[in-house]
Amino acid sequence: MPITRRTFHRMFVTAIGTLLSPFAIRAIAIENETTPTSLVEGRDWERVKSLQSIADTNKIEVLEFFSYGCPHCGHFNPLLIEWAEKLPTDVTFQRIPVTFGRAAWEMLARLYFALNYTGDLKRLDQMVFDAVTRDHTNLYSEKSILKWLEAQKVDTTAFASVLNSFEVAAQLARAAELNDRYQIDAVPRLIIDGRYVVIGREAKSLNDLLKIADDLLALVRTQRTAQAVAS
């Protein structure tokens, strides 16, 4: 009879149980009690190919990779923002625009960082998605961006300075580095704690992706608790 991964795990825990300290045994018990049983690797999530460090190890990091040029990202965005606003204090959330080597998407990424820098992001974020993916507005050049922003009552002279600033260029470079490190090949994509990718192959709605993310957050908390108890 073949030994499945789950069977092997039970046999392994039983075999070494007498050698473990009471604290380590308690850690395993905690993980077994609270790990979400609905999660299936390969269906709901997959492991990051190369485990990544996170900026603040005291927090659970959530990254969203996206592009204003992606219609699915535009549909996902209102749900994601509402979800992110309700995240508990032990979670940090950051959005990372991707370019996939496209000059047009690089300009959209530059636009995102500039809007965030000037404080216009909250008001115009979804409007940019809708302009690009629904209304097919050309926002792929500085000239077209500034023309569109002028219609949205933005000071385009000041904005042009930010769009071409060193700060925005540095954020673009960091976003490209993160995209390479996580080997992002599709958007929208959520990364949990530098190690889990939400894939949701059988998700029936975009909300299902957020449910998987919630379960993965619970899993990370369980793992950290177990590690703390065992140490």
C-alpha positions in Angstrom: 0.0 0.0 0.0 1.5 3.4 -1.0 2.2 5.8 1.8 0.6 9.2 1.3 2.1 12.4 2.6 -0.5 12.6 5.3 0.0 9.0 6.4 3.8 9.6 6.5 3.3 12.7 8.6 1.2 10.7 11.2 3.8 8.0 11.3 6.6 10.5 11.7 4.9 12.4 14.5 4.2 9.1 16.3 7.7 7.8 16.0 9.4 10.9 17.4 6.7 11.9 19.9 8.6 10.4 22.8 11.7 12.4 21.9 10.0 15.8 21.7 9.8 18.2 24.6 6.3 19.0 25.9 6.5 22.4 24.3 7.2 21.0 20.8 4.3 18.5 21.2 2.0 21.4 22.2 3.1 23.3 19.1 2.1 20.4 16.8 -1.2 20.1 18.6 -1.8 23.8 18.0 -1.1 23.5 14.3 -3.4 20.5 14.0 -6.2 22.2 15.8 -6.2 25.5 13.9 -4.8 24.9 10.4 -7.6 25.5 7.9 -8.6 22.1 6.6 -10.3 23.5 3.5 -7.0 24.6 1.9 -5.6 22.4 -0.8 -2.1 22.9 -2.2 -2.1 23.1 -5.9 -5.8 24.1 -6.0 -6.1 27.0 -3.6 -2.4 28.0 -3.2 1.1 27.1 -4.1 4.4 27.7 -2.4 6.6 30.6 -3.6 9.4 28.9 -5.6 12.1 30.6 -3.5 11.1 31.6 0.0 11.4 35.4 0.4 12.3 37.5 3.4 9.7 40.1 4.4 10.3 43.7 5.5 8.8 43.4 9.1 9.1 39.9 10.6 6.7 41.0 13.4 3.9 41.4 10.8 2.4 39.1 8.2 3.0 40.6 4.8 0.4 40.6 2.0 1.5 41.7 -1.5 -0.8 42.2 -4.4 0.8 42.3 -7.9 -1.4 44.0 -10.4 -1.6 46.3 -13.4 -4.0 49.1 -14.4 -4.0 47.4 -17.8 -5.5 44.2 -16.4 -9.3 44.0 -16.5 -9.4 41.3 -13.8 -7.3 43.5 -11.6 -9.8 46.3 -12.1 -12.8 44.1 -11.1 -10.8 42.7 -8.1 -9.7 46.1 -6.9 -12.8 47.4 -5.1 -13.2 44.0 -3.2 -9.5 44.0 -2.4 -9.4 47.5 -1.0 -12.4 46.9 1.2 -10.8 43.7 2.4 -7.4 45.4 3.1 -9.0 48.1 5.1 -10.4 45.6 7.5 -7.1 43.6 8.0 -6.0 43.1 11.6 -3.1 45.0 13.0 -0.7 42.0 12.6 -1.0 42.2 8.8 0.7 44.7 6.4 -0.6 45.2 2.9 1.2 46.5 -0.2 0.3 46.8 -3.8 3.0 46.2 -6.5 2.3 47.2 -10.1 3.9 45.0 -12.7 5.1 45.8 -16.2 5.9 42.4 -17.8 8.4 44.2 -19.9 5.7 46.3 -21.6 6.5 50.0 -22.1 2.8 50.8 -21.8 2.4 49.0 -18.5 5.6 50.6 -17.2 3.9 54.0 -17.7 0.8 52.7 -15.8 3.1 51.6 -13.0 4.7 55.0 -12.9 1.3 56.6 -12.8 0.3 54.4 -9.8 3.4 55.4 -7.8 3.0 59.1 -8.7 -0.7 59.1 -7.6 0.3 57.5 -4.3 3.0 60.1 -3.8 0.7 63.1 -4.5 -2.1 61.7 -2.3 -4.5 61.4 -5.3 -4.5 57.6 -5.3 -7.6 57.0 -3.2 -9.7 59.3 -5.3 -8.5 58.2 -8.7 -7.3 54.6 -8.3 -10.5 52.9 -9.6 -11.0 55.6 -12.1 -7.7 54.7 -13.7 -8.7 51.1 -13.9 -12.0 52.0 -15.5 -10.5 54.5 -17.9 -7.9 52.0 -19.2 -9.8 48.7 -19.2 -13.4 49.8 -19.7 -13.2 53.0 -21.6 -10.0 52.1 -23.5 -8.5 55.5 -22.7 -4.9 55.8 -23.7 -2.8 56.4 -20.5 0.4 55.0 -21.9 2.3 58.2 -22.3 3.1 61.2 -20.1 1.2 63.5 -22.5 -2.0 61.4 -22.4 -1.8 60.9 -18.6 -1.5 64.6 -18.0 -4.3 65.4 -20.3 -6.5 62.9 -18.5 -5.5 64.1 -15.1 -6.2 67.7 -16.0 -9.8 66.6 -16.6 -9.8 65.2 -13.1 -8.8 68.6 -11.6 -5.2 67.6 -10.8 -2.3 70.1 -10.9 -0.6 68.6 -13.9 2.5 70.8 -13.6 3.3 69.5 -10.1 2.2 65.9 -11.1 4.6 65.9 -14.1 7.5 66.6 -11.8 6.5 63.7 -9.5 6.0 61.4 -12.5 9.6 61.9 -13.6 11.1 62.0 -10.1 13.9 59.9 -8.6 11.5 58.6 -6.0 9.1 57.2 -8.5 12.0 55.7 -10.5 13.3 54.0 -7.4 9.9 52.5 -6.6 9.7 51.2 -10.2 13.0 49.5 -9.8 12.0 47.9 -6.5 8.7 46.7 -8.0 10.6 45.1 -10.9 12.9 43.4 -8.4 10.0 42.0 -6.4 8.4 40.8 -9.6 11.5 38.9 -10.5 12.0 37.5 -7.0 8.5 36.2 -6.9 8.5 35.1 -10.5 5.1 36.7 -11.1 3.6 35.5 -14.4 0.0 36.5 -14.0 -2.1 39.2 -12.3 -3.9 39.8 -10.0 -1.7 37.8 -7.7 -1.6 37.7 -3.9 1.5 36.6 -1.9 1.1 35.8 1.8 4.1 36.2 4.1 6.7 35.7 1.4 5.9 32.1 0.9 2.3 31.3 -0.2 0.7 32.3 -3.6 -3.1 32.5 -3.8 -4.1 30.7 -7.0 -7.7 29.7 -6.5 -7.9 27.3 -9.5 -11.5 26.4 -8.6 -12.6 29.8 -7.3 -16.1 30.7 -8.5 -15.7 34.4 -7.7 -13.1 37.0 -6.9 -14.3 36.9 -3.3 -13.1 33.3 -3.1 -9.5 34.5 -3.6 -9.9 36.7 -0.5 -11.3 33.8 1.4 -8.2 31.7 0.5 -6.0 34.6 1.6 -7.8 34.8 4.9 -7.2 31.0 5.4 -3.6 31.4 4.6 -3.3 34.3 7.1 -4.7 32.0 9.7 -2.2 29.3 8.7 0.7 31.6 9.1 -0.5 32.7 12.5 -0.7 29.0 13.5 2.8 28.3 12.3 4.2 31.3 14.1 2.5 30.3 17.3 3.8 26.8 17.0 7.3 28.0 16.4 7.1 30.4 19.4 5.9 27.6 21.7 8.5 25.2 20.5 11.4 27.6 20.9 
